[in-house]
């Protein structure tokens, strides 16, 4: 459960960073699925490594 919570935290922080970047540049950021899904997997993999 700790890994899941940490992974979700990493995802939320990542989305906030992307949102702030888009807001500052006043642009639209489109992230394709084939890039987003590996980033989600990477966030949970890093969270799992930190939990051990």
N, C-alpha and C positions, 0 to 999 in steps of 0.2 A: 504494500500500500504506500510505503514511503517513496518508492521509485515512481509510482504513478503520480503522486502529488508533486514531486520535484519535476517530472517531465512536463506536467501541465503548467507549472510555474514557468519553466523555460519557454514553452510555447506562447504563453500570455505575454511574457516580457519581449519575445521576438516580434509578436504582432504589434505591440505598443511601439517598439522601435521603428518598425516599418510604417506604421500609421503616422508617427511624428515626422518621419522623413518625408512622407507624402504631403503632410500638412505644411511643412516648412517650404517645400519646393512647389507647392500648389499644383501637384500633378496627380495622375492616376497610376497606380502600380498594379499591373496584372501579373500574377504569378501562376504559371501553368501547373496543371496537376502533376505532370511528370517531374517537376522540381519540388513542389510542395510536399508530396508524399515522402520522398526520401528525407526531407528536412524534418518532418515529424518523426520518422523512424530514428533519425540521428539524435534528436532531442531526447527521446526515451532511452536510447542506447547510452548516451552520456550520463543520463540520470541513473541508469542502472550501474554504470561503472563507479559513480561517486558513492552509491549506496553500499558498495562492498568494501 
